[in-house]
């Protein structure tokens, strides 16, 4: 949680999951980059579907980088099969262009391990949309983050959340973060709904990847978190106007303020989370949310 506010640098807005004509979406890679750049984003990962039907694309977005906008190369990689019989969905940001196609006998955990071995940031996308069970998620050795919000799955399926899987993985002892994304395909109503705010000094792919793996970010569908500081007995939080602050941990453990007049500063105690973990959710009057990565209090 605190890495995002202790890191040197500035917050940069990015989307880690979206698609182009390289895997059946409506916009070309160049237009996807122009779209996000035009809406004030600092970076994206164009994560086209890494499937044989599209010739296993790692879409090269390097030509569309500028001094104020950059990209991570990556893909949404797939292999058989989760408990429900559906193929795996795994987003890998920071893949090399020559990442080899999925092997005929390669499983999801094996494919994820091969992606992680290249240095990629591994996230589990839209778990509720295809009913990803904890027992499947735990077979992926390296998971950096879970999508707690996915725009297209929320707006088309009504199942855009992933907090259930994040909390179950935390309960199981896995140290994972929370990201929010678009997963845009049509670029109409499925965009600009979720993003990460990543704190880095340099706007380079290398700096972004390092900061992501360090957890120096928070996820949002609207609210901004300006600062969080560990003070005596708890956390001091500064944010854009919000009406609810939910510090949650295992089970019913929580320190909550809600239903109040909008606030921009709030403090929450940490005592009841000692020895476990806590994460913060902030909500504004429109119901939009910001999500921090967990703060681990077991050391």
N, C-alpha and C positions, 0 to 999 in steps of 0.2 A: 504493500500500500504506500509506504513512505518513500520508496525509491523515486517515484514520479515527482516528488517535491523536494528531494535532496539532491537529485542530479543537477549538474550544471547545464545551462542551455535554456531553450525556450520550447514551449509546447507547440507541436506541429500536428495538424489534423490529417488523418489518413483513413483510407478504406482498404481492408486487407482481403476482401472477397468480392469479386465481380467478374463478369464474363463479356466476351466479344464474339464477333462473327467467326472467330477461329473455333468456337465450340457451340454454335447455334444461336447466339444472342443477336440482337438487332444492330449494334453499332460496331464499326471496325475498331481495331486497337487504337488507331490514331484518334478517332472520335471519342472513344472512351476516355483517353487521357485528357483530351481537350475539354470534355464535359466536366470532369472533376477539377481540373485546373481552373476552369471558368467559374466554378462554384466555391473557390477559395480553399480547396484542398492543397496540401503540401506534398502528398505522396499517395500512391495506391499500389496494391499488388493485383495485377490482372491475372486471375486464377482460373484460366480456362480448363474445361473438363479434360483430364488426361486419359482419353479413351481411344481405342483403335479406330472407332468410327470417324474420329477427327484427326487421325494420324498422330496421336499422342503429342499435342502441342505444348511446348513451353514458349509462350508468346513473347517475342522480343520487343520490349517497349523502350529499349535504350534510345532509339532515335527521337523519342518524344520527351526526353528529359530536358529541363531548362535550368537556369540558375536558381529559380524559385519553385521548381517542381521536379520531383524525382519518382522513381519506380523501383519496386522490388520484383524480380523475376520469380515466378512461381506457378502453381497449378493446383486444381482440386483433383487429387489422385484417388483412384478407385480400384478395388479388388474384391473378390468374394471373401466371405459373406458374413454378415452379422446374424444374430440370433433369429431375427425375423425372416432371414433369407435374402434380404436386400443387400446390394453391394455397399461396401464401405464408402464413406465420404470423408476425406481428410484433406485439409488445406495446408499446403507447404509453401511458405514464403521464404524466398532466398535460395531457390534451386539453381543449379547451373543449366545453361542452355542445352548441354549434352546429356542431361539426365536420361537414363536408358528407359525405353518403354517397359511397361509392366510385363513381367514374365508370365508364361502360360500357367504355371503352377503357383505363382506368388500370392501369398495371403495378404490381407490388410495389415496385420502387424509387421510382416516382413517388408512390405512396401514402405510403411511409415518409418521403420528402422533404417531403411536404405536412404530415405529422404533426410532423416535426422543426421545421418552420417555425413551428408554433404554440408552440414551446418545450417540447415533450414529451420525456421520457426514453425512448429507444428501446432495446428489448432483443430479441434473437433467442431465441425460446423453443424448448424441447425439440428441438434440432437433430437428435439421433440418432433420435428417434422417427419423423421423416418424412424422414430421410436428406437433410439440407441440406448441399450441397456448398460448399466454400470459394469456388468460382467464382461461385456464386449470392450468398453472403454478402457478397462484395466489391463487388457491384453496389449495395448499400445504402450511400449516402454517409455517413450519420450513424448509427453504432451505438455506443451507450454501454456495453452489456453483453451478454454471452452467458449463458444459463442453464446453469450447470455441474451443477445438480441440479434435477430436476422430479419431485415426489413421485408424482403419478398415473402418469406414464410409467414410472417405476421399478417401481411396485407392480403395474401392469396389464400393461405390455409388457416389463419387464425392461430397458428402454432409457431410463433417466432421466438419463444423463450428457451433458455437452456440453463437457468439457475438450478433446476433440480439436479442436473448432472454435475455441475460445478460443486454443489454442496456435498453430493454423495462421494465425489472423488476426494474432496477435502476430508470428509469423515473417514475415508479409507487410508488417509495418510499421504495422499499425493499432493504435491505443491504445484498448483496450477492457477493461472490467471483468468481474467474475464475480458472478452472483447465483444464489441458490437460492430455490425457490418451491414452492408446493403444486400450483397449477393444479387446484384442487378443483372437482369437479362433483357428486359424490354426498354428500360430507361424512360418509363412513363410514371407510374405510381409506385414503382419498386425501388426508388432511389432516395438518397439524402436522408435516410431514416436512422442510421446508426453508424458510429465511427469511433476511432480511438484518438486520444490526445496523447502524443508521445513526446517526451522531453529529451531533446538532444542538443548538442552544441552545433554540430555540422549537419547539413541536409545532404547526406550521401547515403547510398544503399548500405554501406558498411556500418555507418553510425546508427542508422535506423535498426538494423538487425541486432546490433549489440545492445541497444536500448530496449528493444522488445524482449530479448532473452533475459535482461536484467529486471524486467517488470516495471520499467520506468514509464508507465502509461496508466490512463484510466479509460473506461468506455463510457459512451454517452449517446443518448437519443435527444438531448437538448441542453440540460444544465451544464454549467461550467464549474469545475472545482479549481479554485485559485491557489489554495494552500492547505496542507494538513500538517500539523506539528504535534509531536508527542510531548505533552506537558505532564506535570505531576498528576498522576492518577488517571490520565485519559488522553483524549485527542481534542485539539483545537482545530476547527474546520472553518475555512472561508470559501464562499461560493457565490454564484449568481443567485438571485432571489428564488428560494425554495420554501415549500410548506411542510416537508417531511424529511427527517433524517433518521435512517434506520441502520444502526450498527448491529449486525446479526452474526451469530456463531452457531455452534452445534445445537441441534434441537431448537428449543424455545428460547435459548439464550439471546437476549437483545437489550439494547438501550435505545429507546425510540422517542422521538419527538414528532408529532404529526398534528394536522388540523389547525395549525396556528396561523397567525398572520405571516406573510413572507418574511424570511430572515436571510441574512447574508453571513452571519457568524453563529456558530453553535459549538458547544462542548459536550462530549459524551464520555462517561467513565469507562474504564477497561477492566475493572476488578473481576467481574463475573466471567471474563474470557481468559483469565490467566491459566496457562498450561495448555491452551487450545489455539484457536484462531478466531479472527473477527474480520468482517468485511463491511464496507459502508455503501449504502444505497441512498441517494438523494433524489427527491421528487419535487417537481415544480407544480404550480397551480394547474397546468395543462395535463398533468399526469406523466410527463416525460421524465426519464430517469438518467442518473449517472451512477456508474458502478466502479468502485475501486477494486484493485487486486487485494487478496487477503493479507492481513497482518498476522504473522505467526508469533504466538506468545508462549511457545513451549521451550524456549531456551533462555 
